[in-house]
Amino acid sequence: MSNKEKSVHVGEECFQQHGPTLMFSNIKYCIQERVGLLCKKGPEKVILKDISGILKPGMNAIMGPTGSGKTSLLDVIAGRKDPAGLRHGTVFVDGRPVTNDLRLTSAYVVQDDVLMGTLSVRENLLFSANLRLDPKNHSSADKQSRVENILEELGLTECANTKIGTDFIRGVSGGERKRCSIGMELITAPSLLFLDEPTTGLDAYTANCIISLLHKLSRNGKTVIFSIHQPRYSIFEQFDQLTLMHKGDVVYAGKADKALEYFSLLGTFIKAFNNPADFFLDIINGEAESTLELPATGKPHETLITIVVCVLVLLELICATDVEQVCQAFEGGLKTKGEKVDYVTSFFYQMRILSHRAVLNLLRTPQTSYAQWALTVFFALLVGLIYYQIPLTLPEGLQNRSGAFFFLVINVVFSNLGAVELFIKERSVFIHENANGYYRTSVYFLSKIGADLLPNRIVPNIFFSAISYYMMGLKPAFLSFLCFTLTMTLTSIGAVSVAFMVSATVNSLAMANLLVALPFVIMMVFGGFLVNLNNMLSWLSWLEWISIFKYGMNAMFITEMTGQLFYVTDNITIQGEMFLQGQGIDYSRWGFWQNQVALIGISSVCLVVAYIQLRRIKRWK
Ligand SMILES: Nc1ncnc2c1ncn2[C@@H]1O[C@H](COP(=O)(O)OP(=O)(O)OP(=O)(O)O)[C@@H](O)[C@H]1O
């Protein structure tokens, strides 16, 4: 019988399977504070002060008042915190030093559930299974059955087909959401489960249900480690190990049911009917009646705790591994920076799963698309009615065509302002999933762009062009219509690419709206149609070369004016080319195509920058 299959008794609790033991030793973590408007580097703030401890199979709670460093400790030992702040310290799992692998093989449930609101509970779990289980070892049927088992285990069967919920869709309850988040992480059958404040925001009953669920998991081969604020007694009594924190220090690390004894030895006694969890926090906050002095760096009993913990760490290490392994372990440590993430699924497989989710998302939140389509039809009819059947007589023939093209380009460019939310709305979901090895950044980027460009930009533009072109009575040749539609579509893609670039760069929608309007206005002013750049602002005339407006309008003029005759009187006509010459527009074949190439160039540069910015988003906490 293997170690895992044995029923192991720890204290009075029956463990069906043993989870791993996690040890951390001498962890010092600092953050660089920023001061002033220019965010100059300020003094370094120590948020974890040389702390050590052992987290054993079972339920391990990290408790402490707000700002005491619970989440920071959890993040450091789970490998989620920026390694730049780690001054020294080591983390071992079953005697082996932690590497980037831990991040991918353990599970971390974040405080704010990051789930796709438009998908049902089952679909979210299946998404996780599809991307995190190796298709070589797990067939579709395997994945399905694992999802069903988890639904059953977490008591989610009844709401399996209910959507998680968005601003537009009423979804599952808070407790069900949390259980779904836990389920997303249990898909890979991790033996280490980290949870950041799993009960925050839940009512007392639901919080108890979540902790009972974690307790059940901890008896089946999972070591559950979580930070928690101020649990009620029925929750507290389910803890096996307790780590109490105060200002970045560990003030108690040991069995939860021995903590009262420990503090009574130090001269603090709990009052009758008081909840031990409240009592500990009162001690830490200095509100309990006691003779106890809490540890601060250098105080005697902190040193004692550290020594005891270090001895325990060494003992556990020596029991678990041989001496050589221990030495290697100490050399390893938490240096995870720069290690490459290996994905279990291929690029194309990820692309299929993500595109499927993006399409589902689009279909299930049609409000934005409806609005986009309604506006498209409205503006097409509006411009068609204002410039209905433009005559070929002068001067109105020229004046109305210039006005119509300017109106069209403005409408096409500014209707893309809404695209700035593309990478902002789902940023937390992307960061969580990408950091947990669900998919590559490139796959996410391409699937999002693809799912947006085709239904929201390209197809509506073709409709817009068809309605407005024939209502305005422009050149009837079908080829001219195709050139016009191509120009409109590429102008739209150019503008939306600028919006995507901004969207991937900033994380606030208000900021993004400001930043995207600015280049659009600059491009409009310096497009060469509103300001004569030869006479005024000539030192800024280079800006016309990056103006989407300039290329869009030039291409439209070339399409419409070449081969067109305008009537001054019934007998006197002027060729459209004369107008183009007057404007300095090259109306040769290449002259037309160079505008399209420039629009494609602007779009490509913006999309490449957007992708780079997406890659640069910090995954660390
Ligand atoms: N990335 C960071 N940048 C700036 N300060 C940070 C950062 N991470 C942690 N801190 C600071 O470190 C201290 C500990 O933070 P941490 O979130 O770990 O505490 P906590 O005990 O989990 O608090 P809470 O219960 O309120 O979540 C706080 O003072 C916090 O402001």
The ligand as a Gaussian input file, in Angstrom:
#p B3LYP/6-31G(d) Opt

LIG

0 1
 N        2.846000      45.704000      -4.037000
 C        2.748000      46.462000      -2.965000
 N        2.944000      47.788000      -3.045000
 C        2.851000      48.588000      -1.965000
 N        2.558000      48.133000      -0.733000
 C        2.351000      46.833000      -0.572000
 C        2.427000      45.915000      -1.689000
 N        2.177000      44.679000      -1.234000
 C        1.955000      44.805000       0.087000
 N        2.062000      46.086000       0.492000
 C        1.940000      46.607000       1.859000
 O        2.368000      45.602000       2.732000
 C        1.557000      45.544000       3.879000
 C        0.969000      44.147000       4.012000
 O        0.031000      43.965000       2.959000
 P       -0.841000      42.664000       2.828000
 O       -1.796000      42.863000       1.715000
 O        0.044000      41.490000       2.767000
 O       -1.613000      42.665000       4.235000
 P       -2.860000      41.815000       4.677000
 O       -2.592000      41.374000       6.047000
 O       -3.168000      40.761000       3.692000
 O       -3.984000      42.938000       4.660000
 P       -5.515000      42.807000       4.288000
 O       -6.098000      41.896000       5.275000
 O       -6.018000      44.197000       4.426000
 O       -5.579000      42.284000       2.888000
 C        0.499000      46.612000       3.718000
 O        0.911000      47.738000       4.449000
 C        0.500000      46.895000       2.247000
 O        0.145000      48.217000       1.992000

